[in-house]
Amino acid sequence: MNLNFWVLALFYKWATTALVKQAMAFKDCSIEDLEDGIQKEYVSQEQYKEITGKVYKATLEAE
């Protein structure tokens, strides 16, 4: 597992969505990091929307 620190901090409630939003402004966390967190069930879609202001749209991968 290789998740961004801020994704883990959000999951373990060490950080709020507001702090993660600030981390994104400093480029310590990216939208891709958050999307990875959603896929691995560490970030909720509601948290993603609160942080990014956008609705998460899952991309389907061919299996």
KERO-109226 format. One line per field, with one value per atom (N, C-alpha, C): residue number from 1; residue in one letter; atom name; y, x, z. Coordinates in nm, 4 decimals, always signed. Layout:
N
nr	(NUM/...)
rest	(A/...)
atom	(CA/...)
v	(Y/...)
u	(X/...)
w	(Z/...)
END
This chain:
63
nr	(1/1/1/2/2/2/3/3/3/4/4/4/5/5/5/6/6/6/7/7/7/8/8/8/9/9/9/10/10/10/11/11/11/12/12/12/13/13/13/14/14/14/15/15/15/16/16/16/17/17/17/18/18/18/19/19/19/20/20/20/21/21/21/22/22/22/23/23/23/24/24/24/25/25/25/26/26/26/27/27/27/28/28/28/29/29/29/30/30/30/31/31/31/32/32/32/33/33/33/34/34/34/35/35/35/36/36/36/37/37/37/38/38/38/39/39/39/40/40/40/41/41/41/42/42/42/43/43/43/44/44/44/45/45/45/46/46/46/47/47/47/48/48/48/49/49/49/50/50/50/51/51/51/52/52/52/53/53/53/54/54/54/55/55/55/56/56/56/57/57/57/58/58/58/59/59/59/60/60/60/61/61/61/62/62/62/63/63/63)
rest	(M/M/M/N/N/N/L/L/L/N/N/N/F/F/F/W/W/W/V/V/V/L/L/L/A/A/A/L/L/L/F/F/F/Y/Y/Y/K/K/K/W/W/W/A/A/A/T/T/T/T/T/T/A/A/A/L/L/L/V/V/V/K/K/K/Q/Q/Q/A/A/A/M/M/M/A/A/A/F/F/F/K/K/K/D/D/D/C/C/C/S/S/S/I/I/I/E/E/E/D/D/D/L/L/L/E/E/E/D/D/D/G/G/G/I/I/I/Q/Q/Q/K/K/K/E/E/E/Y/Y/Y/V/V/V/S/S/S/Q/Q/Q/E/E/E/Q/Q/Q/Y/Y/Y/K/K/K/E/E/E/I/I/I/T/T/T/G/G/G/K/K/K/V/V/V/Y/Y/Y/K/K/K/A/A/A/T/T/T/L/L/L/E/E/E/A/A/A/E/E/E)
atom	(N/CA/C/N/CA/C/N/CA/C/N/CA/C/N/CA/C/N/CA/C/N/CA/C/N/CA/C/N/CA/C/N/CA/C/N/CA/C/N/CA/C/N/CA/C/N/CA/C/N/CA/C/N/CA/C/N/CA/C/N/CA/C/N/CA/C/N/CA/C/N/CA/C/N/CA/C/N/CA/C/N/CA/C/N/CA/C/N/CA/C/N/CA/C/N/CA/C/N/CA/C/N/CA/C/N/CA/C/N/CA/C/N/CA/C/N/CA/C/N/CA/C/N/CA/C/N/CA/C/N/CA/C/N/CA/C/N/CA/C/N/CA/C/N/CA/C/N/CA/C/N/CA/C/N/CA/C/N/CA/C/N/CA/C/N/CA/C/N/CA/C/N/CA/C/N/CA/C/N/CA/C/N/CA/C/N/CA/C/N/CA/C/N/CA/C/N/CA/C/N/CA/C/N/CA/C/N/CA/C/N/CA/C/N/CA/C/N/CA/C)
v	(-0.1171/+0.0000/+0.1232/+0.2112/+0.3300/+0.4526/+0.4865/+0.6002/+0.7271/+0.8381/+0.9688/+0.9892/+1.0584/+1.0844/+1.1487/+1.2471/+1.3211/+1.2346/+1.1392/+1.0446/+0.9603/+0.9120/+0.8332/+0.9191/+1.0426/+1.1320/+1.1588/+1.1737/+1.1942/+1.0696/+0.9538/+0.8275/+0.8045/+0.8276/+0.8034/+0.9226/+1.0251/+1.1444/+1.2245/+1.2167/+1.3009/+1.4385/+1.4467/+1.5717/+1.5872/+1.7104/+1.7401/+1.7614/+1.7680/+1.7961/+1.9344/+2.0276/+2.1621/+2.1568/+2.0747/+2.0619/+1.9955/+1.8959/+1.8289/+1.9269/+2.0107/+2.1130/+2.2082/+2.2459/+2.3299/+2.2558/+2.1271/+2.0467/+2.0426/+2.0386/+2.0401/+2.1735/+2.2817/+2.4132/+2.4201/+2.3467/+2.3408/+2.2281/+2.1600/+2.0494/+1.9306/+1.9132/+1.7967/+1.6794/+1.7064/+1.6047/+1.6428/+1.5432/+1.5718/+1.5094/+1.5491/+1.4885/+1.3396/+1.3036/+1.1621/+1.0845/+1.1466/+1.0828/+1.0573/+1.1564/+1.1407/+1.0327/+1.0299/+0.9280/+0.7888/+0.7772/+0.6498/+0.6111/+0.7096/+0.6857/+0.6392/+0.6933/+0.6492/+0.5046/+0.4736/+0.3382/+0.2351/+0.2747/+0.1823/+0.1982/+0.2782/+0.2988/+0.3665/+0.4587/+0.5391/+0.6787/+0.7204/+0.8515/+0.8297/+0.8988/+0.8866/+0.9844/+0.9562/+1.0463/+1.1823/+1.1829/+1.3089/+1.3934/+1.3273/+1.3989/+1.4540/+1.3732/+1.4156/+1.5418/+1.5418/+1.6578/+1.7797/+1.7586/+1.8701/+1.9315/+1.8478/+1.8947/+1.9583/+1.8910/+1.9368/+2.0246/+2.0137/+2.0858/+2.0171/+1.8964/+1.8210/+1.6859/+1.6330/+1.5002/+1.3976/+1.2928/+1.1875/+1.1045/+1.0869/+1.0026/+0.8868/+0.7687/+0.6495/+0.6144/+0.5743/+0.5250/+0.3739/+0.3127/+0.1673/+0.1128/+0.0170/-0.0452/-0.1807/-0.2155/-0.3463/-0.4550/-0.5552/-0.6658/-0.7868)
u	(+0.0856/+0.0000/+0.0901/+0.0634/+0.1465/+0.0576/-0.0153/-0.1065/-0.0382/-0.0840/-0.0354/-0.0629/+0.0284/+0.0127/-0.1214/-0.1631/-0.2862/-0.4099/-0.4047/-0.5162/-0.5278/-0.4149/-0.4161/-0.4558/-0.4071/-0.4416/-0.5919/-0.6521/-0.7966/-0.8701/-0.8244/-0.8883/-0.8819/-0.7659/-0.7479/-0.7904/-0.8493/-0.8997/-0.7883/-0.6684/-0.5585/-0.5691/-0.6449/-0.6607/-0.8064/-0.8466/-0.9813/-0.9768/-1.0942/-1.0985/-1.0398/-1.0571/-1.0003/-0.8475/-0.7869/-0.6406/-0.5923/-0.6656/-0.6275/-0.6400/-0.7406/-0.7578/-0.6376/-0.5899/-0.4697/-0.3479/-0.3378/-0.2255/-0.2254/-0.3434/-0.3525/-0.3028/-0.3313/-0.2843/-0.1315/-0.0689/+0.0773/+0.1360/+0.0487/+0.0880/+0.1469/+0.1028/+0.1423/+0.0481/-0.0654/-0.1660/-0.2312/-0.2593/-0.3179/-0.4569/-0.5267/-0.6570/-0.6386/-0.5294/-0.5018/-0.4834/-0.4182/-0.4021/-0.5386/-0.6274/-0.7612/-0.8400/-0.8274/-0.8977/-0.8464/-0.7166/-0.6587/-0.7158/-0.7312/-0.7900/-0.9344/-1.0099/-1.1486/-1.1506/-1.0672/-1.0643/-1.0265/-0.9426/-0.9003/-0.9847/-1.0923/-1.1901/-1.1329/-1.0406/-0.9867/-1.0481/-1.1012/-1.1643/-1.3056/-1.4022/-1.5402/-1.5621/-1.6639/-1.6965/-1.7419/-1.8034/-1.8453/-1.7236/-1.6215/-1.4992/-1.4310/-1.4273/-1.3676/-1.4359/-1.5700/-1.6451/-1.6193/-1.6125/-1.5874/-1.4493/-1.3516/-1.2143/-1.1955/-1.2454/-1.2191/-1.3289/-1.4495/-1.5629/-1.6211/-1.5716/-1.6172/-1.6731/-1.7629/-1.8177/-1.7204/-1.6936/-1.6024/-1.6697/-1.6012/-1.6515/-1.5553/-1.6014/-1.5171/-1.4927/-1.3705/-1.3386/-1.3376/-1.4081/-1.4150/-1.2950/-1.2286/-1.1135/-1.1550/-1.1081/-1.1397/-1.0714/-1.1468/-1.0889/-1.0704)
w	(+0.0000/+0.0000/+0.0000/-0.0936/-0.1078/-0.1254/-0.0206/-0.0263/+0.0233/-0.0259/+0.0159/+0.1650/+0.2332/+0.3767/+0.4078/+0.3277/+0.3567/+0.3402/+0.2494/+0.2341/+0.3607/+0.4091/+0.5330/+0.6526/+0.6574/+0.7685/+0.7719/+0.6568/+0.6500/+0.6977/+0.6535/+0.6916/+0.8429/+0.9017/+1.0454/+1.1321/+1.0662/+1.1355/+1.2042/+1.1475/+1.1941/+1.1301/+1.0193/+0.9456/+0.9035/+0.8875/+0.8394/+0.6882/+0.6282/+0.4847/+0.4551/+0.5473/+0.5284/+0.5236/+0.6082/+0.6070/+0.4787/+0.4321/+0.3072/+0.1904/+0.1952/+0.0916/+0.0913/+0.2098/+0.2192/+0.1655/+0.1971/+0.1481/-0.0045/-0.0634/-0.2098/-0.2650/-0.1953/-0.2394/-0.2383/-0.1452/-0.1366/-0.2212/-0.2955/-0.3837/-0.3073/-0.1812/-0.1022/-0.1257/-0.1880/-0.2161/-0.3488/-0.4319/-0.5631/-0.5753/-0.6788/-0.7068/-0.7334/-0.7990/-0.8256/-0.6954/-0.5968/-0.4655/-0.4018/-0.4101/-0.3531/-0.4267/-0.5596/-0.6378/-0.6037/-0.5824/-0.5391/-0.4028/-0.3154/-0.1841/-0.1923/-0.2864/-0.3051/-0.3528/-0.4506/-0.5058/-0.4003/-0.3055/-0.1993/-0.0733/-0.0842/+0.0228/+0.1479/+0.1271/+0.2366/+0.2382/+0.1254/+0.1121/+0.0598/+0.1202/+0.0717/-0.0437/-0.1216/-0.2317/-0.1791/-0.0617/-0.0007/+0.0384/+0.0949/+0.1315/+0.0065/-0.0987/-0.2255/-0.2764/-0.2740/-0.3220/-0.2342/-0.1031/-0.0113/-0.0347/-0.0651/-0.0848/-0.2225/-0.3265/-0.4633/-0.5216/-0.4662/-0.5228/-0.6444/-0.6742/-0.7913/-0.7475/-0.8278/-0.8020/-0.8582/-0.7813/-0.8265/-0.9338/-1.0445/-1.1525/-1.1698/-1.1338/-1.1425/-1.2883/-1.3157/-1.4491/-1.4423/-1.5337/-1.5354/-1.6111/-1.5484/-1.6122/-1.6656/-1.7817/-1.8398/-1.7591/-1.7283/-1.6497/-1.7362)
END
